[in-house]
Amino acid sequence: MTVHQHTGTTLTSALPTTPTPDAPRRPSGLRRGVLVAGGVFGCLVPSVWTLNFLRMLATGDLAEHRFHQLTGQGLLLTALWLGALVPMLVAAWRGYRPGTASALLHLSFFGIGTACAVAAPQGGSRELMVLILVTGSVVWLALPRRARLRVPVDVAPVALTAALLAGAVVAPYAVDQIGLQHDATGMHADNPHYFDMAWLTLTLAVAGLLGALLPTARQLLAVAGGGLALTGVAMLALSEGVLNGVLFTGVGMLLMVAWRLGAMVPGGRAIAEIRPSGQTL
């Protein structure tokens, strides 16, 4: 809301404005050193995995696992991992407060992975969660400005409906994947494809719900929608189940539409204030 005062008369207009970002707080040399250490070790595993998955896809290595190379134990999972961590590192290096969306995505990624690892501990899943916990904790402790996690809730009805539908689609699929992993033997016990699929899809579903509830994390709707839609397309293209493929693609597209609708509809609340002196806050 913009308020003008002139000769005793107050005029109010609903001009949308934006807040001035928090002033950067330049991190010390020590803090930057800790950030580099946490960032290097935190990004090393997903980066190496990404290169390896790309090599496998390009050469046809283990072609029978192409679906997982693209999704759960593959490119989508590492994209989520790096997509949560890298923006936090960049913001911290520049002295800015990390965005709520990336911070919540990082916490969700770890929390859901830990829950899945407890339910299906085969194939080194618990050790992987310890790695993410240690490297992630180093990054969080080194942040010069903490991410805002206690933010106002403002429900986007269309997006919430889409997110709940996505959750209804993902939940039974993830439970089935955890069951398969828990009972797996041989290669699948040592190489936890099913655990990874549950981890990926549940993280995407939670991201969609957070995006529908929190105005400062609306972009998570795009993350969730894009990830679920790509998973569904991969299911259809690689014969991983027609029904699940259609459902995942459908709810993913719904989340994307909800995100675009939210981006096009102007908000009714004031985003900044202009003082009589002309200073923008």
Secondary structure as UniProt FT lines:
FT   STRAND          2..6
FT   TURN            7..8
FT   STRAND          9..13
FT   HELIX           29..59
FT   TURN            60..62
FT   HELIX           63..65
FT   HELIX           66..70
FT   TURN            72..73
FT   HELIX           75..94
FT   HELIX           100..119
FT   HELIX           122..124
FT   HELIX           125..142
FT   HELIX           157..182
FT   HELIX           187..190
FT   HELIX           193..213
FT   HELIX           215..217
FT   TURN            218..219
FT   HELIX           220..237
FT   TURN            238..239
FT   HELIX           242..264
FT   TURN            276..277
//
